[in-house]
Amino acid sequence: MIRLLLKGVSFSLIHSIPPALISILVIAVLLTCLPISILAQQERPRAREAGLVVGVFEPGPYNAITDVEGVLVGHETMIQGDDIRTGVTAIIPAPGNLYTHPIPAWLTVGNGYGKVIGGSQLNEFGELETPILLTCTLCVWSAASALKEWSYQQPGMGEHTINPVVGETNDSRVNNMWKDPIQRDQVFAALNKANSGPVAEGSVGAGTGTQAFSWKGGIGTSSRRLPPEYGGYTIGVLVQTNFGGFMSINGAPVGRELGTSPFQGLAERTADNDLEDGSIMIVVATDAPLNSRNLDRLGLRAIMGLGRTGSYASNGSGDYVISFSTHPSVRNPRTSREPVPVQQLVNDSMSPLFAATAEATEEAIYNAIFKATTVSSSRGELRAVPMAQLLEILEKHRVLHWDTTVPR
């Protein structure tokens, strides 16, 4: 590489340059050779880093779904040839064998135009027995087959049926999903990469080819930690955005300002009306001891957080929330001859969790938009929201730095 970089430069000139300066020059050139998307990803801030503070509760250390102890996230991004721009995101909700010791969970449907595998059994039992995968629309069946195989390889598994849970959104604007690009290798890679700590956002994993409000969207995450007087519980949210509507950020009419609001003739329409249509997968995790009924109620509050951003759940939108609790007191063995004691929060304790869920969902969507980078292929292009213009709009409407300008 260095030889190529210095090709055509005379030996005497190279010899006269101090070694330290040569190192600096080489590093600079190598940086310019990085894919633009990687550099842009590093430069674009998260919403809170740009001064966009949502709600009143504080986030956890990573401001991510992984702030809920035991929750792991892994991405596998697939950019191949001129028409594959997709990926898969894996959420491992809790340690140990999820089949023998499932966790309480629920699938909440905002608008049901989608292909969520495993939803009916999840809601019949109110339990989650595998990790959750997010991917592209026509990739769900191959992803589910791979998740089934991965699950059977985990310690303690035997010969029984299993219910893999896979959600999706349609990334066909830039991805040829008809090629069924997500297979065993990609699913295993995402699951095996899953870890705690910061979560990559924007045009990665299942968000590689997705949009938000006709701009580039993708993966976003956020969390809230309740004060001790409200239980001290943590709520974490991860989203895969691909929906439309009137983009609103902390109340500022950003979509109108950018000229991308639907029904007003301000934006170029496509054959499938995807400025209005689209989908979102929302995953809500908490360490609060909740049963499946109250997890459904939590999911409805995530839909409220989605609505705050300008979505109205159009006819062609698949808006789904998978919510689960990791608290040990509500994680039961799959089989037992005796009644199993359960300790769970009563309904009167739910309101702070409702508020935290709506806040975290709203901010997770903003993070997906802020961190997303432009993605193009032979099929088309999804452009990232121009950051300077976005911040100018937010400043104009005085919606930044509410943590210091608006009393709580």
ROVO-85034 format. One record per residue (C-alpha): residue in one letter; x, z negated, y. Coordinates in steps of 0.2 Angstrom, whole numbers, plus 2048, in hexadecimal, padded with zeros to 3 digits. Layout:
residues N
+-----+-----+-----+-----+
! res !   X !   Z !   Y !
+-----+-----+-----+-----+
!   a !   X !   Z !   Y !
...
+-----+-----+-----+-----+
***
This chain:
residues 408
+-----+-----+-----+-----+
! res !   X !   Z !   Y !
+-----+-----+-----+-----+
!   m ! 800 ! 800 ! 800 !
!   i ! 80E ! 7FB ! 80C !
!   r ! 817 ! 80B ! 808 !
!   l ! 808 ! 815 ! 80C !
!   l ! 805 ! 80C ! 81C !
!   l ! 817 ! 80F ! 822 !
!   k ! 817 ! 821 ! 81C !
!   g ! 81E ! 82D ! 829 !
!   v ! 827 ! 81F ! 833 !
!   s ! 83A ! 821 ! 834 !
!   f ! 845 ! 814 ! 82A !
!   s ! 84F ! 810 ! 839 !
!   l ! 83F ! 80B ! 843 !
!   i ! 838 ! 801 ! 835 !
!   h ! 849 ! 7F8 ! 833 !
!   s ! 849 ! 7F3 ! 846 !
!   i ! 838 ! 7EB ! 845 !
!   p ! 839 ! 7D8 ! 841 !
!   p ! 832 ! 7D3 ! 830 !
!   a ! 825 ! 7C7 ! 837 !
!   l ! 81E ! 7D5 ! 842 !
!   i ! 81D ! 7E1 ! 833 !
!   s ! 813 ! 7D4 ! 82A !
!   i ! 807 ! 7D3 ! 838 !
!   l ! 805 ! 7E5 ! 83A !
!   v ! 802 ! 7E7 ! 827 !
!   i ! 7F5 ! 7DA ! 827 !
!   a ! 7EC ! 7E2 ! 836 !
!   v ! 7EB ! 7F3 ! 82D !
!   l ! 7E5 ! 7EB ! 81D !
!   l ! 7D7 ! 7E2 ! 827 !
!   t ! 7D2 ! 7F3 ! 82E !
!   c ! 7D1 ! 7FA ! 81C !
!   l ! 7C4 ! 7ED ! 817 !
!   p ! 7B2 ! 7F3 ! 815 !
!   i ! 7A9 ! 7F2 ! 825 !
!   s ! 79B ! 7E7 ! 81D !
!   i ! 7A8 ! 7DA ! 819 !
!   l ! 7AF ! 7D8 ! 82A !
!   a ! 79D ! 7D9 ! 832 !
!   q ! 798 ! 7CB ! 826 !
!   q ! 7A5 ! 7C0 ! 82C !
!   e ! 7A1 ! 7C3 ! 83E !
!   r ! 78F ! 7C1 ! 83E !
!   p ! 789 ! 7AF ! 840 !
!   r ! 77C ! 7A5 ! 837 !
!   a ! 76D ! 7A1 ! 842 !
!   r ! 772 ! 78F ! 846 !
!   e ! 784 ! 794 ! 84A !
!   a ! 77C ! 7A0 ! 857 !
!   g ! 772 ! 791 ! 85F !
!   l ! 762 ! 795 ! 856 !
!   v ! 75B ! 783 ! 851 !
!   v ! 74B ! 783 ! 847 !
!   g ! 740 ! 774 ! 846 !
!   v ! 745 ! 761 ! 847 !
!   f ! 74C ! 75C ! 836 !
!   e ! 75F ! 75E ! 833 !
!   p ! 766 ! 769 ! 826 !
!   g ! 771 ! 764 ! 818 !
!   p ! 784 ! 766 ! 818 !
!   y ! 783 ! 778 ! 813 !
!   n ! 772 ! 77C ! 81B !
!   a ! 76F ! 785 ! 80A !
!   i ! 764 ! 783 ! 7FA !
!   t ! 774 ! 77C ! 7F2 !
!   d ! 772 ! 76C ! 7FD !
!   v ! 766 ! 767 ! 7EF !
!   e ! 771 ! 75F ! 7E3 !
!   g ! 773 ! 769 ! 7D3 !
!   v ! 76D ! 779 ! 7D9 !
!   l ! 779 ! 788 ! 7D7 !
!   v ! 778 ! 799 ! 7DE !
!   g ! 782 ! 7A9 ! 7D9 !
!   h ! 782 ! 7BB ! 7DF !
!   e ! 787 ! 7CB ! 7D8 !
!   t ! 787 ! 7DA ! 7E4 !
!   m ! 786 ! 7EC ! 7DD !
!   i ! 78C ! 7FA ! 7E8 !
!   q ! 78F ! 809 ! 7DE !
!   g ! 790 ! 81C ! 7E2 !
!   d ! 786 ! 822 ! 7F0 !
!   d ! 775 ! 81B ! 7EB !
!   i ! 777 ! 80A ! 7E3 !
!   r ! 775 ! 7FC ! 7F0 !
!   t ! 76E ! 7EC ! 7E7 !
!   g ! 772 ! 7DC ! 7DE !
!   v ! 76C ! 7CD ! 7D6 !
!   t ! 76C ! 7BB ! 7DB !
!   a ! 76B ! 7AC ! 7CF !
!   i ! 764 ! 79B ! 7D3 !
!   i ! 768 ! 78E ! 7C6 !
!   p ! 75C ! 780 ! 7CA !
!   a ! 763 ! 771 ! 7C1 !
!   p ! 771 ! 76C ! 7B4 !
!   g ! 76E ! 76B ! 7A2 !
!   n ! 763 ! 774 ! 796 !
!   l ! 754 ! 77A ! 7A0 !
!   y ! 74A ! 77F ! 790 !
!   t ! 74B ! 76E ! 787 !
!   h ! 749 ! 765 ! 798 !
!   p ! 740 ! 770 ! 7A4 !
!   i ! 73D ! 76B ! 7B6 !
!   p ! 72C ! 76B ! 7C0 !
!   a ! 729 ! 77C ! 7C9 !
!   w ! 71C ! 787 ! 7D0 !
!   l ! 71A ! 799 ! 7D5 !
!   t ! 710 ! 79A ! 7E5 !
!   v ! 709 ! 7AC ! 7EA !
!   g ! 707 ! 7B0 ! 7FC !
!   n ! 703 ! 7C3 ! 7F8 !
!   g ! 704 ! 7C9 ! 7E6 !
!   y ! 70B ! 7DA ! 7E7 !
!   g ! 71A ! 7D8 ! 7DD !
!   k ! 722 ! 7D6 ! 7CC !
!   v ! 727 ! 7C4 ! 7C9 !
!   i ! 72B ! 7C2 ! 7B6 !
!   g ! 727 ! 7B1 ! 7AE !
!   g ! 71A ! 7AB ! 7BB !
!   s ! 70B ! 7A8 ! 7B0 !
!   q ! 714 ! 79C ! 7A4 !
!   l ! 71D ! 794 ! 7B3 !
!   n ! 70C ! 78F ! 7BA !
!   e ! 703 ! 78C ! 7A9 !
!   f ! 710 ! 77E ! 7A5 !
!   g ! 716 ! 77A ! 7B7 !
!   e ! 728 ! 77B ! 7B1 !
!   l ! 737 ! 786 ! 7B3 !
!   e ! 742 ! 788 ! 7A3 !
!   t ! 74F ! 795 ! 7A9 !
!   p ! 759 ! 799 ! 7B8 !
!   i ! 750 ! 7A4 ! 7C5 !
!   l ! 756 ! 7B6 ! 7C9 !
!   l ! 753 ! 7C1 ! 7D8 !
!   t ! 756 ! 7D3 ! 7D7 !
!   c ! 74F ! 7E4 ! 7DB !
!   t ! 73D ! 7EA ! 7D7 !
!   l ! 741 ! 7F5 ! 7C8 !
!   c ! 74F ! 7EA ! 7C2 !
!   v ! 744 ! 7DB ! 7BD !
!   w ! 742 ! 7DF ! 7AA !
!   s ! 754 ! 7E3 ! 7A7 !
!   a ! 759 ! 7D3 ! 7B1 !
!   a ! 74C ! 7C9 ! 7A7 !
!   s ! 754 ! 7CF ! 796 !
!   a ! 765 ! 7CA ! 79C !
!   l ! 75F ! 7B9 ! 7A2 !
!   k ! 757 ! 7B7 ! 791 !
!   e ! 768 ! 7BB ! 788 !
!   w ! 772 ! 7AF ! 794 !
!   s ! 765 ! 7A1 ! 791 !
!   y ! 767 ! 7A2 ! 77E !
!   q ! 77A ! 7A0 ! 780 !
!   q ! 778 ! 78F ! 788 !
!   p ! 77C ! 77F ! 77E !
!   g ! 76D ! 778 ! 775 !
!   m ! 763 ! 788 ! 773 !
!   g ! 75A ! 78D ! 763 !
!   e ! 74E ! 79A ! 75D !
!   h ! 73F ! 799 ! 768 !
!   t ! 737 ! 7A3 ! 776 !
!   i ! 73D ! 7A1 ! 788 !
!   n ! 735 ! 7A5 ! 798 !
!   p ! 742 ! 7AE ! 7A4 !
!   v ! 73C ! 7AD ! 7B7 !
!   v ! 741 ! 7BD ! 7C1 !
!   g ! 73B ! 7C1 ! 7D2 !
!   e ! 73E ! 7D1 ! 7DC !
!   t ! 73D ! 7DB ! 7EC !
!   n ! 73D ! 7EE ! 7EF !
!   d ! 74E ! 7F4 ! 7F6 !
!   s ! 74B ! 807 ! 7F3 !
!   r ! 74E ! 80B ! 805 !
!   v ! 761 ! 80B ! 801 !
!   n ! 761 ! 808 ! 7EE !
!   n ! 75D ! 813 ! 7E0 !
!   m ! 754 ! 806 ! 7D6 !
!   w ! 74D ! 813 ! 7C9 !
!   k ! 75E ! 813 ! 7C2 !
!   d ! 75B ! 801 ! 7BC !
!   p ! 76D ! 7FC ! 7C3 !
!   i ! 76C ! 7E9 ! 7BF !
!   q ! 770 ! 7E6 ! 7AD !
!   r ! 778 ! 7D9 ! 7A2 !
!   d ! 789 ! 7D9 ! 7AA !
!   q ! 782 ! 7D6 ! 7BC !
!   v ! 776 ! 7C8 ! 7B6 !
!   f ! 784 ! 7BF ! 7AD !
!   a ! 790 ! 7C1 ! 7BB !
!   a ! 783 ! 7B9 ! 7C8 !
!   l ! 77F ! 7AB ! 7BC !
!   n ! 791 ! 7A7 ! 7B8 !
!   k ! 796 ! 7A7 ! 7CA !
!   a ! 788 ! 79B ! 7CF !
!   n ! 78F ! 78C ! 7D8 !
!   s ! 78B ! 77F ! 7E5 !
!   g ! 791 ! 77F ! 7F7 !
!   p ! 78F ! 78D ! 804 !
!   v ! 784 ! 79B ! 7FF !
!   a ! 788 ! 7AD ! 804 !
!   e ! 77A ! 7B5 ! 80F !
!   g ! 775 ! 7C6 ! 815 !
!   s ! 779 ! 7D6 ! 80C !
!   v ! 77E ! 7CE ! 7FC !
!   g ! 777 ! 7CC ! 7EA !
!   a ! 764 ! 7CF ! 7E9 !
!   g ! 765 ! 7D2 ! 7FC !
!   t ! 771 ! 7E0 ! 7FC !
!   g ! 764 ! 7EE ! 7FF !
!   t ! 755 ! 7E4 ! 807 !
!   q ! 74E ! 7E4 ! 818 !
!   a ! 745 ! 7D8 ! 824 !
!   f ! 739 ! 7DF ! 832 !
!   s ! 741 ! 7F1 ! 82F !
!   w ! 752 ! 7EA ! 833 !
!   k ! 75F ! 7E5 ! 826 !
!   g ! 75B ! 7D4 ! 81D !
!   g ! 760 ! 7CD ! 80D !
!   i ! 764 ! 7BB ! 807 !
!   g ! 762 ! 7AC ! 812 !
!   t ! 762 ! 79A ! 80E !
!   s ! 760 ! 789 ! 818 !
!   s ! 75C ! 777 ! 814 !
!   r ! 755 ! 767 ! 81C !
!   r ! 759 ! 755 ! 818 !
!   l ! 74B ! 749 ! 81C !
!   p ! 750 ! 738 ! 825 !
!   p ! 750 ! 729 ! 81A !
!   e ! 73F ! 723 ! 821 !
!   y ! 737 ! 733 ! 819 !
!   g ! 740 ! 731 ! 809 !
!   g ! 751 ! 739 ! 80C !
!   y ! 74D ! 748 ! 801 !
!   t ! 754 ! 759 ! 803 !
!   i ! 74B ! 76A ! 804 !
!   g ! 755 ! 77A ! 801 !
!   v ! 74E ! 78B ! 803 !
!   l ! 755 ! 79C ! 7FE !
!   v ! 74D ! 7AD ! 802 !
!   q ! 74E ! 7BF ! 7FD !
!   t ! 746 ! 7C8 ! 80C !
!   n ! 73E ! 7D9 ! 80C !
!   f ! 72F ! 7D7 ! 816 !
!   g ! 728 ! 7DE ! 826 !
!   g ! 71D ! 7D7 ! 835 !
!   f ! 720 ! 7D2 ! 847 !
!   m ! 731 ! 7CB ! 847 !
!   s ! 731 ! 7BA ! 850 !
!   i ! 740 ! 7AE ! 852 !
!   n ! 73C ! 79D ! 858 !
!   g ! 72D ! 7A5 ! 860 !
!   a ! 736 ! 7B3 ! 869 !
!   p ! 72E ! 7C4 ! 867 !
!   v ! 73E ! 7CC ! 860 !
!   g ! 735 ! 7DA ! 857 !
!   r ! 72C ! 7DF ! 866 !
!   e ! 73C ! 7DF ! 871 !
!   l ! 745 ! 7E9 ! 864 !
!   g ! 737 ! 7F6 ! 862 !
!   t ! 734 ! 7F2 ! 850 !
!   s ! 723 ! 7EA ! 84F !
!   p ! 716 ! 7F3 ! 844 !
!   f ! 706 ! 7FB ! 84A !
!   q ! 70C ! 7FF ! 85B !
!   g ! 714 ! 810 ! 859 !
!   l ! 725 ! 808 ! 85E !
!   a ! 72E ! 80B ! 84E !
!   e ! 731 ! 819 ! 842 !
!   r ! 725 ! 819 ! 834 !
!   t ! 729 ! 81D ! 822 !
!   a ! 71E ! 825 ! 814 !
!   d ! 71C ! 814 ! 80C !
!   n ! 718 ! 80B ! 81C !
!   d ! 727 ! 7FF ! 819 !
!   l ! 727 ! 7F8 ! 82A !
!   e ! 717 ! 7EE ! 826 !
!   d ! 71A ! 7ED ! 813 !
!   g ! 727 ! 7E4 ! 809 !
!   s ! 72A ! 7D4 ! 800 !
!   i ! 733 ! 7C3 ! 800 !
!   m ! 738 ! 7B8 ! 7F2 !
!   i ! 73A ! 7A6 ! 7F8 !
!   v ! 742 ! 798 ! 7ED !
!   v ! 73F ! 786 ! 7F2 !
!   a ! 749 ! 778 ! 7EA !
!   t ! 747 ! 765 ! 7ED !
!   d ! 74E ! 755 ! 7E6 !
!   a ! 73D ! 74C ! 7EB !
!   p ! 734 ! 747 ! 7DB !
!   l ! 725 ! 753 ! 7DB !
!   n ! 719 ! 759 ! 7CE !
!   s ! 715 ! 76C ! 7CD !
!   r ! 705 ! 76A ! 7D7 !
!   n ! 70E ! 763 ! 7E6 !
!   l ! 71B ! 771 ! 7E3 !
!   d ! 70E ! 77D ! 7E6 !
!   r ! 709 ! 775 ! 7F6 !
!   l ! 71B ! 776 ! 7FB !
!   g ! 71B ! 788 ! 7F7 !
!   l ! 70C ! 78B ! 803 !
!   r ! 716 ! 783 ! 811 !
!   a ! 724 ! 78F ! 80D !
!   i ! 718 ! 79D ! 810 !
!   m ! 714 ! 794 ! 821 !
!   g ! 726 ! 795 ! 825 !
!   l ! 726 ! 7A8 ! 821 !
!   g ! 717 ! 7AA ! 82D !
!   r ! 721 ! 7A2 ! 83B !
!   t ! 72D ! 7B1 ! 83A !
!   g ! 720 ! 7BE ! 83D !
!   s ! 71A ! 7C2 ! 82B !
!   y ! 708 ! 7C5 ! 828 !
!   a ! 709 ! 7C9 ! 816 !
!   s ! 704 ! 7DB ! 816 !
!   n ! 6FA ! 7E3 ! 808 !
!   g ! 70A ! 7EA ! 800 !
!   s ! 714 ! 7DA ! 801 !
!   g ! 719 ! 7CF ! 7F3 !
!   d ! 71B ! 7BE ! 7FA !
!   y ! 720 ! 7B1 ! 7ED !
!   v ! 727 ! 79F ! 7ED !
!   i ! 72F ! 797 ! 7DE !
!   s ! 730 ! 784 ! 7E2 !
!   f ! 738 ! 777 ! 7D6 !
!   s ! 73D ! 765 ! 7D6 !
!   t ! 74E ! 75F ! 7CF !
!   h ! 74A ! 74C ! 7D0 !
!   p ! 74E ! 744 ! 7BF !
!   s ! 73E ! 73A ! 7BE !
!   v ! 733 ! 74A ! 7BD !
!   r ! 73E ! 753 ! 7B1 !
!   n ! 737 ! 750 ! 7A0 !
!   p ! 73C ! 755 ! 78E !
!   r ! 733 ! 764 ! 787 !
!   t ! 72D ! 75B ! 778 !
!   s ! 728 ! 748 ! 776 !
!   r ! 71D ! 73F ! 76A !
!   e ! 71A ! 731 ! 777 !
!   p ! 714 ! 732 ! 789 !
!   v ! 722 ! 735 ! 796 !
!   p ! 722 ! 72A ! 7A5 !
!   v ! 723 ! 734 ! 7B6 !
!   q ! 726 ! 72D ! 7C7 !
!   q ! 721 ! 739 ! 7D5 !
!   l ! 71D ! 739 ! 7E7 !
!   v ! 70A ! 737 ! 7EC !
!   n ! 702 ! 743 ! 7F7 !
!   d ! 703 ! 738 ! 806 !
!   s ! 716 ! 73A ! 806 !
!   m ! 716 ! 74D ! 806 !
!   s ! 714 ! 751 ! 819 !
!   p ! 727 ! 74F ! 81E !
!   l ! 72B ! 75B ! 80F !
!   f ! 71E ! 767 ! 815 !
!   a ! 726 ! 768 ! 826 !
!   a ! 738 ! 769 ! 81F !
!   t ! 733 ! 777 ! 813 !
!   a ! 72C ! 782 ! 821 !
!   e ! 73B ! 77F ! 82C !
!   a ! 747 ! 783 ! 81F !
!   t ! 73E ! 793 ! 81A !
!   e ! 73D ! 799 ! 82C !
!   e ! 750 ! 796 ! 82E !
!   a ! 755 ! 79E ! 81E !
!   i ! 74C ! 7AE ! 823 !
!   y ! 755 ! 7AE ! 834 !
!   n ! 766 ! 7AB ! 82A !
!   a ! 762 ! 7BA ! 820 !
!   i ! 75F ! 7C5 ! 82F !
!   f ! 76E ! 7BE ! 839 !
!   k ! 77B ! 7C0 ! 82B !
!   a ! 775 ! 7D1 ! 824 !
!   t ! 780 ! 7E0 ! 827 !
!   t ! 77C ! 7F2 ! 828 !
!   v ! 77A ! 7FA ! 817 !
!   s ! 779 ! 80D ! 814 !
!   s ! 778 ! 819 ! 805 !
!   s ! 773 ! 82B ! 802 !
!   r ! 761 ! 825 ! 802 !
!   g ! 761 ! 81D ! 813 !
!   e ! 767 ! 80F ! 81E !
!   l ! 762 ! 7FE ! 823 !
!   r ! 76A ! 7F8 ! 833 !
!   a ! 76E ! 7E7 ! 838 !
!   v ! 766 ! 7E0 ! 847 !
!   p ! 772 ! 7E2 ! 856 !
!   m ! 779 ! 7D1 ! 858 !
!   a ! 77C ! 7D2 ! 86B !
!   q ! 76B ! 7D9 ! 86E !
!   l ! 763 ! 7CC ! 863 !
!   l ! 76C ! 7BD ! 86C !
!   e ! 767 ! 7C4 ! 87D !
!   i ! 755 ! 7C4 ! 878 !
!   l ! 756 ! 7B3 ! 871 !
!   e ! 75E ! 7AD ! 881 !
!   k ! 752 ! 7B6 ! 88C !
!   h ! 743 ! 7AC ! 883 !
!   r ! 74D ! 79C ! 884 !
!   v ! 74C ! 798 ! 871 !
!   l ! 75E ! 794 ! 86E !
!   h ! 765 ! 782 ! 86D !
!   w ! 755 ! 779 ! 86B !
!   d ! 75E ! 76B ! 864 !
!   t ! 765 ! 767 ! 875 !
!   t ! 758 ! 76F ! 881 !
!   v ! 748 ! 769 ! 879 !
!   p ! 745 ! 756 ! 876 !
!   r ! 740 ! 752 ! 864 !
+-----+-----+-----+-----+
***
